[in-house]
């Protein structure tokens, strides 16, 4: 009887293990889920206010307050403060076929929007922060990388402890990129990116992103504060999401037209 019980027990365990193995997610499936959750949050029109607080290598600081409008395929960032850059607008159009997004910068003094085309323009610092224009509006290049799950790991964020998948992405042979290797931490329940590290072609850590505090919007977990650090430049930017809300009606596509930037009225959106 004992032997028969052991056989049943072992058989049951093997069935359970087989079930767990079948249900286990691959790195690409986790990244797909992360993108799906981000898309859910980005569905429809959104109005937001956010703040960047920059700290530089020499200890000096600067800050910017922005208003943001978005809908699938489009985003517009309006500079509210400081006064010397107020009225500047950064516009992004995503491209469906996987090409790089189109980016425009409108400077009130020039009076016309300028499309950012060259690598130098797109790689320029956004509002003196540790992020570039391309970082904020660039296209997803996942197809250029091979992703692998390294482990699962606990992260402490504020007063919360979250379990995360740790995923490494390495550039495929022949791919030309400034960051041939990256590691990200993805929440195992909410599929939200909690942390990221990017490495340059010398293998050195070049930049990091870390969620500092969490909040919820429409029942979904999202970040309230995020720290972006340029490790090589020894500068960092604390991004604080002050407000996020839905408008009473969907934002018209015309609002995101480059030709409309010259007549953009921030008061309409509460900026």
N, C-alpha and C positions, 0 to 999 in steps of 0.2 A: 504493500500500500504506500509506503514511504517513497519507494522508487517511482511509482506511478504519479504521486503528488509532485515530485521533483520534475518529472517530465512535463507535466501540465504547466508547472510554474515557469520552467525554462521556455517552453513553447509560447506562453503568454507574454513573457518578457521580450522574446524575439519579435513577436508580432507588434508589440508596442514600439520597439526600437525601429522596426521597419516603417511604422507609421510616422514616427518622428523624422526619420530620414527623408521620407517622401514629402513631408510638410515643410522641411527646412528650406529657407529662401536662399537663392544664390545672391552674389554681390549685385549683379545687374538687376535682379528682381527687387532688391532693397532700394536701389537707386531709382528704379521705375516707380515704386511706391512713394518715395520721397518727392518725386516730380508730380505724381498724381495728387498728393496732399497739398503741395504748393499751388497746383492749378485750381484745386477746390477753393483755396483761400483767395485766389486771384479772380475767381469767377465774378462776372458782372462789374459794375463800376465801383470805384472806391475813392474816398477823399481822406487824406491823412496829413498830419503835421509831425515832423521829426527834426531832431537837433543833432548836429555834429559838433563834438568838442575835440579839438586836435591838440596833441602834445608833441613837441619837436625835440630833437636831440639836445639842443642847447637849453632846454627847460622852458622855452617860451610856449605860449598857447594861443589858440584862436578858436572862434566858434561861429557856427552858422545855423540859422533857423530856416527851414524849408517847408513849403506847402507842396503836397503831391497829389496828382490826379492819375488814375490808372483804370484801364479796362483791358481785356485780353488783346494782346498785340500792341498796346500803346502805353506809354507812361510819360508824364510831364512833371518836372521838378521846378518849382518857382522859388527863387531866392528872396526871402523876406528880410532877413538881417544877416550881416550888418548893412547899414544904409549905403555904404559905398558900392555894394554889389546888388542892392535891391532891384528887382525887376529883371535880373538875368534869368533865363529859362533854359533848361536842358531837356531835350525831347528825344524819345526813343521809339522807333518802329521796329518790331520784330519781323523777320522774314520767314515765311512758311517753309521754303525749300531748304532750310538749314544753313543758308549763307549768313554772313555776319549781319547783325542788326544795323539799321541806319540810325545815325546819331546827328543831332543838330544842337548848336549852342547859339542862343540869341543874347546879344549884348545891347542894352538900351542905347549906349553911346554910338554904336554903329548903325542901329536902326534896321538891320536885316539879319535873318538867321543864317548861320554858316554851318554847312554840313561838315562833320569831322570825318575825313576820308583816310588820311595817311596814318601809318602806325604811330608816328610821333604825336599827332593830334589826339588820336584815340587813347594813347598811353599816357597823356598828360594828367596831372593830379586834379581830381575833382574838388574844387573849392578848398584847395590847400590841404586836403585830407590824405590819408594813407592809401586811398583807393583811386584808381584811374577811371576815366569816362568809360573805358571798355569793361572794367569790372562791374559797373552799374548797368551797362546796356548791352554787353557782349552776348554772343550766341553760345548756346551749349555745345561743346565739342566732345561729348562722351564717346562718339564713335572712333575717336583717335586714341582711345586708351583701353587698356585691359584692367578690369577691376577684380579684386580678390578680397575675401573676408579674412582678416587677420585674427580677430578674436571678438569677444564681447567684454565690455568694461563699464564699471560704474563711474558716473560723473556727478559731482556735487555742484549744483547750480543754485546759488542763493541758499535757501533753506531746504531745497529739494534734492533728492538723490535719484538720478535717472540711469537706467541701463541703456547702453548704446552698442550698436554694431560698429566695429572699427574696420573701415574699408580702405584699402590701398589701391590707387589707380596709377598705372605706369604707361607712358606713351608707347604706342606701337612703333616698330622699327621704321625709320624714315620720316616720322612725323616731326615737323619743325615747331617747337614750342619752347617758351621761356620757363615753363614749369613741367618738366618731364615726369615728375612724381608728386603725388599728393596723397594725404591721408585725411579722411573725414570720419567723424563720429555721428551716427544717425540713431535717433531715439528708437528703441525697439517697439514701442507702442504707438507713438504719434508719428513716426517717420519724419521727424523734424531734424534738420542738421543742427547739431549742438556745438560742434567744434571742427576746425579744419586747419591743416598745415600744408604749405606748398614748399617744394624744394626746387632749387635751380639746377642747371646742367652740371654744376660742380658737386652736386649732392648736398649743398648747404641749405639749411632752413632759411627761406626768404620771406615768408609772410604767414600770419596766422589769423584766424577768426575764432572768436569764442563768445558764446551766448553767456551773458552775465546774469540776466534775470528773465523769468518766463511770465507769460500772461495767457489769457484765452480770448479768442474772438469768435463769436458765433459757435461756441462749443468746441473750437479747435485750439490746440496748444500752439503758441507762437512766441516769438521773442519780444521782450519789452526793452532790453538793453543788449547791445552787442559790441564787443571790442575788436576792432581790426588793427593789426600791428604789422608795420613794415619792419621786419627784423634787421635787414641790412642797413636801412636808413635810420633806424632807431627812432621811429616816429609811430604814433598810434592815433586812432580815432575812436571815440566812444559814440556810438549811435544810439540815441534814445527815441523810441517811438512814443510820441506824446499823445496822439489821438489817431483813431482809425474809425471811419464811419461810412455808411452807405448813403449816397444822395437820394433825394426823393424820386428822381427819374434817372434813367441811364444817361451817361454823358455822351453827347453826340460825337461822332468821328471827326467832325469839322474842328472841334476844339483842339485836336491833336495834329492838325495840319500845319506844316511849317509856315504857310502863308498867313495863318491866323495868329501867330506869335506876336506880331506887331500891335495887335489890338486886344491882346489878352487882358481881361479885367479880373484882378485877384479878389476884389471885394465880392464878386458873384459867388465865390467859393469859400468865403470866410477867411481869406488870408490877409 
